[in-house]
């Protein structure tokens, strides 16, 4: 990894790692109208720390960039205007140098580029591993082919909160419900303050504000508790970033800009 001398030792980059083009947003948002079209952003994140580098989620598969788009089901197509690899190159991050790779969960739009990091230590909740590699994976909304490149020998299974670098700057926080082991990442930056990368705890700011839970989640009651956990943090001054809300993500600076 290369770095300019004037960049702070602790920083957060936001990568633009795809778009989900859909014809029926109600599949994801309880407040959406019937057959409402929507284009959801997909983001990945890089935390650069004096003790290493953490990549959080890997977006939609870079190979789709050459295809223009890939139809996943009738209502959903994946697009990749900018590849993850090109953005890592732009900010001077060599995938081989990344210390930790963590996922909010193992759905295809979050694990698309797992193969860029074959030797990296992966941090996942034990509940996510049990569900995604268990006999009911498809019923629990997983697509095992999407994370087939994940080397389980490199996975560190977690049970609850985990302080990645040991100083409180990047803490993995369970937020189950969307999937059994869904988790968020609480990042604390000297200038920006505390930011919760909330994954798919809610797909839209409108649903989040109304505590409206997506009924297709694997555990609706756990989803409601996770929403409240995120809101408790927000009441404490934490900025909650929803992964797929286009309006909210429009205000987030993407790489090569960073948060410090």
Residue, then its C-alpha position, 0 to 999 in steps of 0.5 A: x500500500x502506498x500513501x501520501x505523507x499528508x494523508x492522516x493515518x486513520x481514514x475511511x474511503x467509500x467506494x462506489x461498487x455497483x448499482x441495482x436496477x429494479x422495476x419493483x422497489x416494494x420487494x425491498x422497501x415497505x413504503x414503496x409503491x407497487x411496481x415502483x422503479x428504483x436504482x439502488x447504490x451499492x457501496x464498499x468501504x476501506x478503513x486505513x489504520x496504523x495497524x492495518x487495512x480493513x475492507x468492508x463489503x466488496x460490492x457487485x462483481x467487477x466482471x459485470x462491468x464488461x457486460x453492461x448489466x446482468x439480469x439477476x431475476x426479472x425485476x433486478x439487474x446488476x450494473x458496475x459503472x466503476x470496478x472495485x479494483x480500479x478504485x482500490x488502485x486509485x487510492x493506493x490499496x493493493x488487495x494483497x496488503x489488506x489485513x482484514x475483510x469483513x462483510x455485513x452479510x453474504x448476499x451477492x451485492x456485498x460479496x461480489x469481489x471476495x476473490x480479490x482477497x484470497x489470503x485476507x483474514x475474513x471477519x464474520x459472525x458465527x450466525x452468518x457462517x452457520x446460516x450461509x453454509x448450512x443446509x437451509x442456505x437458499x431458504x434463508x435468502x443466500x446464493x451460495x455460488x456468490x461466496x463460493x470463493x470464500x476460503x473458510x480457512x481464512x475466516x475468523x468467526x465472531x460471537x458479538x461485538x469485535x474491536x478490529x484494531x483494538x482501539x475502538x476505531x472500527x467495531x463490528x456490531x451485530x445487527x441481525x434480522x436481514x440475515x441471521x448474522x447481519x452486522x454493522x461497522x461502527x467507525x470512529x474518526x478524529x474529525x468526522x466522529x462516529x459513523x455506523x455503516x449499517x448495511x441492510x438494516x433498512x433499505x431506505x431512509x423513509x423506512x428507517x425513520x418509520x421503523x418499517x421492517x421489510x417482511x422478507x427479512x429472515x427474522x422480522x422481530x430481530x430486524x426491528x430490534x436491530x433498527x432500534x439499536x441503530x437508532x439508539x446509536x443515532x441518538x448518541x450522536x452516531x451518523x447512520x449510513x444506510x447502504x442502499x438509499x440513493x438520496x442518503x448516499x448522494x451526500x456521501x463523498x466517494x474515493x479518492x476523497x476520504x473521511x478522517 
